[in-house]
Amino acid sequence: MSKTVLFGNAAAYTSATTPALLATGEIGVFSIAETGAFTLLTTTPTAAQKQLPIMVAQGGVIGGNFKQVIIYPNGVVKAGATAISYVAPIPNVNVIGYAGSGSDTIQASVAGSYNLTVTNTTRGIAPLPYNLASTYYQTAAQATPFQVAYDWTKLVNSKSLSTALFTYDRFVLASVLTNQASAQLVTSAPANITATVVNGDTSLTLSASTAGGGTVLAVGDFVRIGHATTLTLPVYKIAGKASETAWTLDVPYVNGAAAIGASIATVAIGRLTAAPDVSDLAGVRVVSFGNWFNGSAFKELGPNASIASGVSGNALGTVVVHNGVSAQSYVNAAGAITTGIFTMGYGVGWQAQKQEFEFQGFQGNMNRSYLPYGTQYFAAATSNYDGYSVVYKSFPNNAANDGNAKEEVHSLQIFCITPATDAGDTLGSTRVPAILSGYINA
């Protein structure tokens, strides 16, 4: 059995007349005549072409050979009529207490200890790294649901943002939710004010001043970032002021969908109409982020995908929900709210890399750790791919009349950078899928 993976770009289907003319990232299907001449196939094969071998080929890097597989007549066993489109991953989300609606909240209001433990349960990492947030309140008045949520969030993120730790120990980001209402920050015009935040940083830059008749902002106020009024957006406290547009948050802004250090502009923002107190509902939303392994020349990266949360101490009885079955809200890369059910996605760069690394051995490239061969690699961890799979069989050569009648089944995987399934592209419905599926039961 052999396994081959080919990688294409998002360009239109090739016009190369022979495999040797394929540019890097071009994929073509060629019919091979009895004379050895190649014919580029661009649509469903004819009856005559179905009786000839075909070559599925991909252009190599500059100076390198093209990659190819040859499939003989009646050899295609399984080939879909369409490709599988890229599916974006959705992080693992746990919400402890208030989730932006309903009546759940963090169980608090008595003196003592409150503990939140979030465990990294991603398969393949060191045994169960965890992030523990433990707080203690001397009086019942100090232990409001919001204060517990705020303190837990600060502790969880202080560990997750520490670059001194291993990547599998930095696997979750937390934010505070509350049902305390908020109002749009406006200028005296009035015109809506937006914010620029930096992931993992306390800076907050407003698009305009709130002074002079608008919704005046002051140190000690709480703001909702991502939407002015929607209760599923996280809440932060204003800690400092450098100017009417330059402010400092008490804790770093965090966003699991963006890179640490990334600047996010034009984010909606609102000011809480009052400081949350014992009467307000509160919760903590924790979202998986980052990679437990950042990848290497021979091993694909591994995202921190699975988390599990639990409470102890005086917080016992607090409801914890997750998005394994029911969609939960989380903040997207633009700082706005979205919802979804957890999925690893399909066609993500690391998944395509995994296929390419694993298939090397089936292609004869066995020595990849010590003095590795100059193997061509094409998958990119930062790209997104549409995918297409073909199962085909080879036939024994019984010219020696040795009685060997074994057929072997082989696999061909094709990835093309999105939007490769658009009309006219390599994996468009009238191109490679139509060609190869046309050979079934030839």
Residue pairs with C-beta under 8 A, 6 or more apart in sequence:
1 362
1 408
1 409
1 410
1 411
2 69
2 362
2 363
2 408
2 410
2 411
3 358
3 359
3 362
3 363
3 410
3 411
3 412
3 413
4 67
4 69
4 359
4 362
4 363
4 410
4 411
4 412
4 413
5 352
5 355
5 356
5 359
5 379
5 412
5 413
5 414
5 415
6 27
6 56
6 57
6 58
6 67
6 378
6 412
6 413
6 414
6 415
7 25
7 58
7 352
7 356
7 378
7 379
7 385
7 414
7 415
7 416
8 25
8 26
8 27
8 58
8 414
8 415
8 416
8 417
8 420
8 426
8 427
9 25
9 26
9 416
9 417
9 426
10 416
10 417
10 418
10 419
10 420
10 422
10 425
10 426
11 25
11 26
11 425
11 426
12 424
12 425
12 426
13 27
13 28
13 42
13 424
13 425
13 426
13 428
13 431
13 432
14 22
14 23
14 26
14 27
14 28
14 40
14 426
15 40
16 22
16 23
16 26
16 28
16 40
16 59
17 38
17 40
18 30
18 38
19 28
19 30
19 38
19 55
19 57
19 66
19 68
20 66
22 28
22 57
22 58
22 59
22 60
22 66
23 59
24 59
24 60
24 61
24 62
25 58
25 59
25 378
26 58
26 59
26 426
27 56
27 57
27 58
27 59
27 414
27 416
27 426
27 432
28 40
28 41
28 56
28 57
29 40
29 41
29 54
29 55
29 56
29 57
29 432
29 435
29 436
30 38
30 39
30 40
30 41
30 54
30 55
30 56
30 57
31 38
31 39
31 41
31 45
31 49
31 52
31 53
31 54
32 38
32 52
32 53
32 54
32 55
32 70
33 39
33 52
34 52
38 55
39 49
41 49
41 54
41 435
42 431
42 435
43 430
43 434
43 435
44 434
44 435
44 438
45 54
45 435
45 438
45 439
45 442
50 73
50 438
50 439
50 442
51 73
51 442
52 73
53 70
53 71
53 72
53 73
54 70
54 71
54 439
55 68
55 69
55 70
55 71
56 68
56 69
56 71
56 390
56 412
56 414
56 432
56 436
57 66
57 67
57 68
58 66
58 67
58 68
58 378
59 66
60 66
60 67
60 376
61 376
61 378
64 376
65 376
67 376
69 392
69 410
69 412
71 390
71 392
71 439
72 394
72 395
73 442
74 442
75 392
75 393
75 394
75 395
75 439
76 390
76 391
76 392
76 436
76 437
76 439
76 440
76 442
77 391
77 392
77 393
77 409
77 440
78 389
78 390
78 391
78 440
79 389
79 390
79 391
79 433
79 436
79 437
79 439
79 440
80 388
80 389
80 433
80 437
81 429
81 433
81 434
81 437
82 421
82 429
82 433
83 386
83 387
83 388
83 414
83 416
83 420
83 421
83 427
83 432
83 433
84 346
84 347
84 386
84 387
84 388
85 346
85 347
85 386
85 418
85 421
86 345
86 346
86 347
86 348
86 384
86 385
86 386
86 418
87 343
87 345
87 346
87 347
88 345
88 348
88 384
89 303
89 343
89 344
89 345
89 348
90 323
90 330
90 340
90 341
90 342
90 343
90 345
91 256
91 257
91 287
91 288
91 289
91 305
91 330
91 342
92 287
92 288
92 305
92 306
92 307
92 322
92 323
92 324
92 342
93 285
93 286
93 287
93 288
93 322
93 323
93 328
93 329
93 330
93 342
94 118
94 285
94 286
94 307
94 308
94 309
94 320
94 321
94 322
95 177
95 283
95 284
95 285
95 286
95 320
95 321
95 322
95 328
96 106
96 116
96 149
96 152
96 283
96 284
96 285
96 286
96 309
96 311
96 318
96 319
96 320
97 104
97 105
97 106
97 107
97 145
97 149
97 177
97 281
97 282
97 283
97 284
97 318
97 319
98 104
98 105
98 106
98 145
98 149
98 177
98 178
98 179
98 281
98 282
98 283
99 177
99 232
99 283
99 285
99 321
99 328
99 329
100 177
100 230
100 231
100 232
100 283
100 329
101 231
101 232
103 281
104 281
104 283
104 318
104 319
104 321
105 145
105 281
105 282
105 283
105 318
106 114
106 145
106 148
106 149
106 282
106 283
106 284
106 311
106 315
106 318
107 145
107 311
107 314
107 315
107 316
107 317
107 318
108 114
108 143
108 144
108 145
108 147
108 148
108 314
108 315
109 140
109 143
109 144
109 145
109 278
110 140
110 143
110 314
111 137
111 138
111 139
111 140
111 142
111 143
112 136
112 137
112 143
112 313
112 314
113 134
113 135
113 136
113 313
113 314
114 134
114 135
114 136
114 137
114 143
114 148
114 151
114 152
114 311
114 313
114 314
114 315
115 132
115 133
115 134
115 135
115 311
115 312
115 313
115 315
116 132
116 133
116 134
116 152
116 156
116 284
116 309
116 310
116 311
116 315
117 130
117 131
117 132
117 133
117 309
117 310
117 311
117 312
118 130
118 131
118 156
118 172
118 174
118 286
118 307
118 308
118 309
119 128
119 129
119 130
119 131
119 307
119 308
119 309
119 310
120 128
120 129
120 130
120 131
120 168
120 169
120 171
120 172
120 292
120 304
120 306
120 307
121 128
121 306
121 307
121 308
122 168
122 171
122 288
122 292
122 302
122 303
122 304
122 305
122 306
122 307
123 306
124 292
124 302
125 168
125 292
125 293
125 302
125 304
126 166
126 168
129 166
129 168
129 169
129 171
131 156
131 159
131 160
131 169
131 171
131 172
132 155
133 151
133 152
133 153
133 155
133 156
133 174
134 155
134 313
135 148
135 151
135 152
135 155
137 143
137 147
137 148
141 278
143 314
144 276
144 277
144 278
144 280
144 282
145 278
145 280
145 281
145 282
145 283
146 176
146 178
146 180
146 276
146 277
146 280
146 282
148 282
148 315
149 176
149 177
149 178
149 282
149 283
149 284
150 176
150 237
150 282
152 174
152 284
153 174
153 175
153 176
153 251
153 284
154 251
156 172
156 173
156 174
156 284
156 286
157 173
157 174
157 251
157 252
157 254
159 165
159 169
159 170
160 170
160 171
160 172
160 173
160 174
160 254
160 289
161 170
161 200
161 252
161 254
161 260
162 170
167 290
167 291
167 292
167 293
167 294
167 304
168 292
168 293
168 304
170 290
171 288
171 289
171 290
171 292
171 304
171 307
172 256
172 286
172 287
172 288
172 289
172 304
172 307
173 254
173 255
173 256
173 286
173 287
173 289
174 254
174 284
174 285
174 286
174 287
175 234
175 235
175 254
175 284
175 285
175 287
175 331
176 234
176 235
176 236
176 282
176 283
176 284
177 231
177 232
177 233
177 234
177 235
177 282
177 283
177 284
177 285
178 231
178 235
178 272
178 276
178 280
178 281
178 282
178 283
179 231
179 280
179 281
179 282
180 222
180 235
180 272
180 273
180 274
180 275
180 276
180 280
181 229
181 272
181 273
182 222
182 223
182 224
182 228
182 229
182 270
182 271
182 272
182 273
183 215
183 228
183 229
183 270
183 271
183 273
184 192
184 193
184 215
184 228
184 229
184 268
184 269
184 270
185 192
185 193
185 206
185 210
185 214
185 215
185 217
185 223
185 228
185 269
185 270
185 271
186 192
186 193
186 210
186 214
186 215
187 193
187 208
187 209
187 210
187 212
187 214
188 212
188 213
188 214
189 214
190 213
190 214
190 215
191 208
192 228
192 268
193 206
193 207
193 208
193 210
193 214
193 215
193 269
194 206
194 207
194 265
194 266
194 267
194 268
194 269
195 204
195 205
195 206
195 207
195 225
195 267
195 268
195 269
196 204
196 205
196 207
196 263
196 264
196 265
196 266
196 267
197 203
197 204
197 205
197 225
197 253
197 255
197 263
197 264
197 267
197 335
198 253
198 261
198 262
198 263
198 264
199 253
199 254
199 255
199 258
199 259
199 260
199 261
199 262
199 263
199 264
200 252
200 253
200 254
200 260
200 261
201 252
201 253
201 261
202 239
202 248
202 249
202 250
202 251
202 252
202 253
203 246
203 247
203 248
203 249
204 223
204 236
204 238
204 246
204 247
204 248
204 249
204 253
205 245
205 246
205 247
206 217
206 244
206 245
206 246
206 247
206 269
207 245
207 266
208 245
209 244
209 245
210 216
210 217
210 244
211 244
215 271
217 223
217 238
217 247
217 271
218 238
218 241
219 238
219 239
219 240
219 241
220 237
220 238
220 275
221 237
221 238
221 271
221 272
221 275
222 235
222 236
222 237
222 238
222 271
222 272
222 275
222 276
223 235
223 236
223 237
223 238
223 269
223 270
223 271
223 272
224 230
224 233
224 234
224 235
224 269
224 270
224 271
224 272
225 233
225 234
225 235
225 236
225 253
225 267
225 268
225 269
225 335
226 233
226 234
226 267
226 268
226 269
226 331
226 335
226 336
226 337
227 233
227 268
227 270
227 336
227 337
228 268
228 269
228 270
229 270
230 337
232 329
232 337
233 331
233 337
234 285
234 331
235 272
235 276
236 249
236 250
236 251
236 253
237 249
237 250
237 251
238 247
238 248
238 249
238 250
239 248
239 249
239 250
240 247
240 248
241 247
241 248
242 248
255 262
255 264
255 331
255 333
255 335
256 287
256 288
256 289
256 330
256 331
257 289
257 330
257 331
257 332
257 333
258 264
258 333
262 333
264 333
264 334
264 335
267 334
267 335
267 336
268 335
268 336
276 282
285 328
285 329
285 330
286 307
286 309
287 330
287 331
288 303
288 304
288 305
288 306
288 307
289 304
290 303
290 304
291 301
291 302
291 303
291 304
292 302
292 303
292 304
293 299
293 301
293 302
294 301
295 301
295 302
295 350
295 353
295 381
298 357
298 368
298 369
298 372
299 357
300 350
300 351
300 353
300 354
300 357
300 381
301 350
301 353
301 381
302 350
303 344
303 350
305 342
305 344
309 320
309 322
310 320
311 318
311 320
321 328
322 328
322 342
323 330
323 340
323 341
323 342
324 341
324 342
325 341
326 341
327 339
327 340
327 341
328 339
328 340
329 337
329 338
329 339
330 337
330 338
330 339
330 340
331 337
331 338
332 338
344 351
345 351
346 387
347 384
347 385
347 386
347 387
347 415
347 418
348 384
348 385
349 379
349 380
349 381
349 382
349 383
349 384
349 385
350 381
351 385
352 379
352 380
352 383
352 385
352 387
352 415
353 379
353 380
353 381
355 379
355 413
355 415
356 377
356 378
356 379
357 368
359 413
360 366
360 368
360 375
365 373
365 375
367 373
368 375
379 415
383 417
384 417
384 418
385 415
385 416
385 417
385 418
385 420
386 415
386 416
386 417
386 418
386 419
386 420
386 421
386 427
387 413
387 414
387 415
388 413
388 414
388 415
388 416
388 427
388 432
388 433
389 411
389 412
389 413
389 414
390 411
390 412
390 413
390 414
390 436
391 409
391 410
391 411
391 412
392 409
392 410
392 412
393 407
393 408
393 409
393 410
394 407
394 408
394 410
395 407
396 404
396 405
396 406
396 407
398 404
398 405
414 426
414 427
414 432
416 425
416 426
416 427
419 425
420 426
420 427
420 428
421 427
421 428
421 429
422 428
423 429
423 430
424 430
424 431
425 431
426 432
427 433
